[in-house]
Amino acid sequence: MDKLKQKVTLNANGKEIAVLHFGGENDYISLTDIAKFKSDDSNDVIKNWMRSKDTILFLGLWEQLNNPDFKPVEFDGFKNEAGANAFTLSPQKWITSTNAVGIISKSGRYGGTFAHKDIAFEFGSAISVPFKLYLIREFQRLKEEELKILGWSVKRELAKINYRIHTDAIKQNLIPKELTPVQTAIVYANEADVLNMALFGKTANEWRIQNPDLRGNIRDYASINELICLSNLENLNAVWINESITQKERLIKLNQIAINQISILENNENKTLLK
């Protein structure tokens, strides 16, 4: 199992359900929390579910499809015993006997029994079909929110890459070799504010004065649409610097382009995907 990257909480029909994210599609949902929809004794609910032959067959098939280290011989033993009155099975016994990865049992801060989302949804059906639908809906909402955050991060990184192109153009065309490091920094900051003025209508210093309680800089609080536009402005400004267009002319042109691009993005039919 990969290292835990994030823990979040869903609210499914008034019940808080913990979700552990290990990266990629490895989202594990708390069976312990789901079981509380049916009974306060979560362990018994889970164990009773795992006694069923249908459950064992489902768990075994999932492991065979997703886990190359799954032990089929041990699985066959559970499959043959499942459904008998004397048969009992705990998550811990299933995990240690078959080397299963679809269910995990954790102690401590994130304690409880968790299962891969495929298995958790199957468990939800056994608890309550309506509750399973609430669970799926909330899980989908969570993934949509994560995609929005990821989209913002990607655009922010793109803006940083394009800004490197921008600063290289400044270095090659606007900074004489005899300038001191302090003087060089002033030129860079001045050109960065050309972009800030064109897009945000204020310099970095003006933004800091207006927002003394915020950490970071003006670009850290930009929307995805603004970051898309900023990436375009950085590329254009770099080209115009190389063409020796004056700063005043560049600022006017950049501002006009910013107004036009933001207007297009905000009125796009798919604008919900860009925010």
C-alpha distance (Angstrom), angle and dihedral (degrees) to the residues before:
residue distance angle dihedral
M1 . . .
D2 3.79 . .
K3 3.78 121.9 .
L4 3.80 115.8 -78.9
K5 3.80 110.4 -99.6
Q6 3.79 103.2 178.5
K7 3.79 144.1 -0.3
V8 3.79 119.9 -153.9
T9 3.79 135.9 167.5
L10 3.80 128.3 -128.0
N11 3.78 124.3 -156.8
A12 3.80 107.1 -142.6
N13 3.79 112.1 -179.2
G14 3.81 91.2 -32.5
K15 3.82 95.7 -44.3
E16 3.80 120.1 113.7
I17 3.80 111.2 -132.4
A18 3.82 121.0 -171.4
V19 3.81 119.5 -137.4
L20 3.80 124.7 -165.0
H21 3.80 117.3 -156.6
F22 3.81 117.9 -157.0
G23 3.81 97.5 174.1
G24 3.81 133.3 -82.3
E25 3.79 111.7 22.1
N26 3.79 92.7 -25.7
D27 3.79 100.1 118.8
Y28 3.81 114.9 151.8
I29 3.80 119.1 -163.6
S30 3.79 123.3 -155.7
L31 3.79 111.6 -104.2
T32 3.80 86.8 -174.8
D33 3.81 90.5 62.5
I34 3.82 93.7 42.7
A35 3.82 90.8 50.9
K36 3.81 90.2 57.2
F37 3.81 87.4 70.8
K38 3.81 85.8 71.5
S39 3.81 104.9 28.7
D40 3.78 142.3 -4.7
D41 3.82 88.1 -125.0
S42 3.81 96.6 76.6
N43 3.80 95.5 171.2
D44 3.79 93.5 59.1
V45 3.80 92.1 47.6
I46 3.80 91.2 52.9
K47 3.81 93.8 44.9
N48 3.82 92.0 49.4
W49 3.80 89.9 51.3
M50 3.80 91.1 50.3
R51 3.85 91.7 52.6
S52 3.79 90.7 69.1
K53 3.80 118.5 101.1
D54 3.81 90.2 -140.2
T55 3.80 89.7 55.1
I56 3.81 92.7 49.6
L57 3.80 90.9 49.0
F58 3.79 91.1 49.7
L59 3.82 93.7 47.3
G60 3.79 91.7 46.3
L61 3.80 93.6 50.2
W62 3.81 91.5 47.7
E63 3.81 90.9 52.5
Q64 3.81 92.5 47.0
L65 3.80 89.8 53.2
N66 3.80 96.7 44.2
N67 3.79 109.5 22.6
P68 3.84 121.0 61.7
D69 3.82 90.2 -174.2
F70 3.80 95.0 56.4
K71 3.83 113.5 128.4
P72 3.84 108.1 -128.6
V73 3.81 96.1 -174.9
E74 3.80 92.6 58.8
F75 3.80 89.0 44.3
D76 3.82 90.9 54.9
G77 3.79 88.9 55.0
F78 3.81 92.1 55.4
K79 3.80 91.1 43.4
N80 3.79 91.8 55.3
E81 3.81 93.1 48.1
A82 3.82 97.4 42.0
G83 3.78 116.2 113.5
A84 3.80 95.8 24.7
N85 3.80 116.3 125.9
A86 3.79 92.7 -119.3
F87 3.80 94.9 46.9
T88 3.80 116.7 111.8
L89 3.79 129.8 168.5
S90 3.78 132.0 -177.7
P91 3.82 125.8 -162.8
Q92 3.81 89.9 -114.0
K93 3.83 92.8 53.5
W94 3.82 91.7 47.2
I95 3.81 91.8 50.4
T96 3.80 97.6 46.3
S97 3.82 95.7 41.6
T98 3.81 99.6 46.8
N99 3.82 101.3 24.1
A100 3.81 87.4 -120.8
V101 3.81 120.3 -178.8
G102 3.80 100.7 -177.4
I103 3.81 91.3 80.1
I104 3.78 124.6 42.1
S105 3.78 129.8 -172.9
K106 3.78 116.0 -151.7
S107 3.76 134.3 -175.0
G108 3.77 130.5 -163.8
R109 3.79 125.8 28.8
Y110 3.82 96.0 -1.2
G111 3.78 94.9 31.0
G112 3.78 126.4 164.9
T113 3.80 139.9 63.2
F114 3.80 115.5 -53.7
A115 3.79 130.0 -176.9
H116 3.78 136.5 -167.1
K117 3.79 109.7 -91.2
D118 3.83 92.0 -106.2
I119 3.79 90.4 57.9
A120 3.80 94.3 38.7
F121 3.81 91.5 56.5
E122 3.81 89.7 50.0
F123 3.81 88.9 51.1
G124 3.81 88.5 48.9
S125 3.81 89.5 58.0
A126 3.79 90.2 55.4
I127 3.79 90.7 51.2
S128 3.81 98.2 43.9
V129 3.80 131.4 -31.3
P130 3.84 92.7 -143.9
F131 3.80 89.8 49.3
K132 3.81 90.0 51.0
L133 3.81 89.2 56.0
Y134 3.82 90.8 51.1
L135 3.80 88.7 48.9
I136 3.81 93.9 50.3
R137 3.79 92.1 46.8
E138 3.81 92.7 51.4
F139 3.80 92.0 45.2
Q140 3.81 90.8 52.4
R141 3.79 89.8 49.5
L142 3.81 89.2 52.6
K143 3.81 92.2 52.1
E144 3.81 91.1 48.6
E145 3.80 90.1 53.1
E146 3.80 90.3 49.4
L147 3.82 90.2 51.9
K148 3.80 90.6 52.8
I149 3.81 90.8 51.9
L150 3.80 90.7 46.2
G151 3.80 90.2 50.3
W152 3.79 91.0 53.3
S153 3.81 91.1 48.8
V154 3.80 92.6 49.8
K155 3.79 91.8 50.2
R156 3.81 90.6 47.4
E157 3.81 90.4 53.0
L158 3.79 90.4 46.8
A159 3.79 89.3 53.3
K160 3.81 89.6 51.5
I161 3.83 91.9 51.8
N162 3.77 92.2 48.4
Y163 3.79 89.9 47.0
R164 3.81 87.9 58.6
I165 3.83 88.0 56.3
H166 3.79 87.5 48.6
T167 3.82 94.8 51.0
D168 3.81 91.2 46.5
A169 3.80 89.3 56.2
I170 3.81 89.4 50.3
K171 3.81 91.3 49.3
Q172 3.79 93.9 50.1
N173 3.81 97.7 43.8
L174 3.81 112.6 21.6
I175 3.80 107.4 33.8
P176 3.81 117.1 76.7
K177 3.80 112.3 -148.7
E178 3.81 92.5 -117.8
L179 3.80 94.4 65.1
T180 3.79 117.1 111.9
P181 3.86 119.9 -122.6
V182 3.83 89.2 -103.0
Q183 3.79 92.0 52.0
T184 3.80 90.4 46.3
A185 3.81 90.9 53.5
I186 3.80 89.6 52.6
V187 3.81 91.1 55.2
Y188 3.82 91.7 49.1
A189 3.80 92.2 48.0
N190 3.77 91.1 46.7
E191 3.80 92.3 53.9
A192 3.80 91.8 44.4
D193 3.79 87.6 56.2
V194 3.80 89.7 53.5
L195 3.81 86.1 65.6
N196 3.81 92.7 41.0
M197 3.80 91.5 52.1
A198 3.81 93.0 45.5
L199 3.84 93.5 51.0
F200 3.81 107.6 23.3
G201 3.80 100.8 24.1
K202 3.80 93.1 -126.9
T203 3.79 141.0 73.2
A204 3.79 123.7 -109.8
N205 3.80 90.2 -106.1
E206 3.80 92.8 50.4
W207 3.81 89.1 51.9
R208 3.82 91.6 50.9
I209 3.81 91.3 50.4
Q210 3.81 90.7 50.3
N211 3.83 92.8 45.9
P212 3.81 107.5 37.6
D213 3.82 93.6 156.9
L214 3.81 96.9 53.6
R215 3.79 122.1 92.0
G216 3.79 124.1 -140.5
N217 3.79 123.6 20.9
I218 3.77 140.5 -62.2
R219 3.81 92.9 -86.2
D220 3.81 93.2 55.8
Y221 3.81 88.0 66.3
A222 3.81 96.9 45.5
S223 3.80 120.3 121.1
I224 3.80 121.1 -118.9
N225 3.81 89.8 -103.7
E226 3.81 90.2 53.3
L227 3.81 91.5 48.3
I228 3.81 90.9 51.3
C229 3.79 89.7 51.1
L230 3.82 91.8 44.6
S231 3.80 90.9 55.0
N232 3.79 89.8 53.7
L233 3.80 92.9 46.6
E234 3.80 92.0 50.8
N235 3.79 91.3 54.1
L236 3.78 93.1 46.6
N237 3.79 93.2 46.7
A238 3.80 90.7 50.9
V239 3.80 90.6 52.9
W240 3.81 92.5 47.8
I241 3.80 92.3 47.6
N242 3.79 88.1 54.4
E243 3.82 88.0 50.7
S244 3.85 90.5 53.0
I245 3.80 94.5 -119.2
T246 3.80 109.9 164.2
Q247 3.78 120.8 -104.1
K248 3.80 92.4 -116.9
E249 3.80 92.2 53.7
R250 3.78 91.8 45.8
L251 3.81 92.5 50.7
I252 3.81 92.2 52.6
K253 3.81 93.0 48.0
L254 3.81 93.6 43.7
N255 3.81 91.9 50.7
Q256 3.81 91.9 51.0
I257 3.80 91.1 49.3
A258 3.82 91.8 46.9
I259 3.81 91.6 52.8
N260 3.79 91.2 49.1
Q261 3.81 96.7 45.3
I262 3.80 95.9 45.8
S263 3.81 89.1 49.4
I264 3.80 90.7 52.4
L265 3.80 93.5 46.6
E266 3.79 94.6 46.9
N267 3.81 92.0 49.9
N268 3.78 96.0 43.3
E269 3.78 113.8 125.6
N270 3.80 88.6 -125.8
K271 3.79 95.9 45.5
T272 3.81 91.5 129.1
L273 3.80 86.9 69.8
L274 3.80 91.1 56.6
K275 3.80 100.0 53.1
